[in-house]
Amino acid sequence: MRFLFFMLLVLIATPVMAHQCGEFNSQWQTCETNADCIVAENMCGFPSSINKNSAIEVESYNKCMGPMISCAMPPKGFATGLAECKANKCVYIEKKRAK
């Protein structure tokens, strides 16, 4: 019975706590040129691309949300990549690995 109560508490509390972090703002990824974009880690440690002017907001959001979600571990030797502006959105482009 205690286990069921605990699970119910987790299911109710997690969305409430996540709400305190706000939502991911799509403006954090807008761009006009490649120079607007940088490579940054998402809340799970995987590389992504954001607008360089939004770095502080994204870092704060990731720190807030990270403890509330389950993440797979990024693979060792994760390939590095580039941040580019495509259709006014910062995107992460993974470099091809040498074989």
C-alpha positions in Angstrom: 0.0 0.0 0.0 2.9 2.4 0.8 4.3 1.7 -2.7 1.0 2.7 -4.4 0.8 5.9 -2.3 4.4 6.7 -3.2 3.8 6.1 -6.9 0.7 8.3 -6.9 2.6 11.0 -5.1 5.3 10.9 -7.8 2.8 11.0 -10.6 1.1 14.0 -9.2 4.1 15.9 -8.0 6.4 15.6 -11.1 4.2 17.6 -13.5 3.7 20.3 -10.8 7.4 20.6 -10.2 8.1 20.6 -14.0 5.6 23.5 -14.4 7.9 25.6 -12.1 10.6 25.4 -14.9 8.3 26.8 -17.5 8.3 25.5 -21.1 11.0 25.3 -23.6 10.8 28.5 -25.6 11.1 28.0 -29.4 12.6 31.5 -29.6 15.7 30.0 -28.0 16.5 28.3 -31.3 15.7 31.2 -33.7 18.5 32.5 -35.9 19.3 34.5 -39.1 22.8 33.3 -39.7 25.1 30.5 -38.5 26.9 33.0 -36.2 23.7 33.2 -34.1 23.9 29.5 -33.2 26.1 27.6 -30.7 26.4 24.0 -29.7 25.0 23.4 -26.1 24.1 20.3 -24.1 20.4 19.6 -23.6 19.1 18.6 -20.2 20.2 15.0 -20.7 23.8 15.9 -21.8 23.3 15.4 -25.5 24.5 18.1 -27.9 21.9 20.5 -29.4 22.0 23.9 -30.9 20.5 27.1 -29.5 20.7 30.8 -30.2 23.8 32.2 -28.4 21.8 35.0 -26.9 19.6 32.5 -25.1 22.4 30.5 -23.5 21.7 31.6 -19.9 17.9 30.9 -20.1 18.5 27.5 -21.7 21.1 26.6 -19.0 18.7 27.6 -16.3 15.8 25.7 -17.9 18.0 22.5 -18.3 19.2 22.7 -14.7 15.6 22.9 -13.5 14.2 20.2 -15.7 17.1 17.8 -15.6 16.5 16.2 -12.2 12.8 15.7 -13.0 13.2 13.5 -16.1 14.9 10.2 -16.9 17.6 10.4 -19.4 19.6 7.7 -21.3 23.3 8.1 -20.9 25.0 9.7 -23.9 27.2 7.2 -25.6 31.0 7.4 -25.0 32.9 9.2 -27.7 29.8 11.1 -28.8 30.7 12.7 -32.1 31.2 16.5 -32.1 29.2 18.6 -34.4 28.4 22.1 -35.5 25.6 24.5 -34.9 24.0 25.9 -38.1 21.1 28.1 -39.0 18.6 26.3 -41.2 15.3 27.9 -42.1 15.7 30.4 -39.2 16.2 27.6 -36.6 19.4 26.6 -35.0 20.1 22.9 -35.6 22.8 20.6 -34.5 24.7 18.9 -37.3 26.7 15.8 -36.2 30.1 15.5 -37.9 30.6 12.2 -39.6 32.9 9.8 -37.7 36.1 8.5 -39.4 35.9 4.8 -40.1 
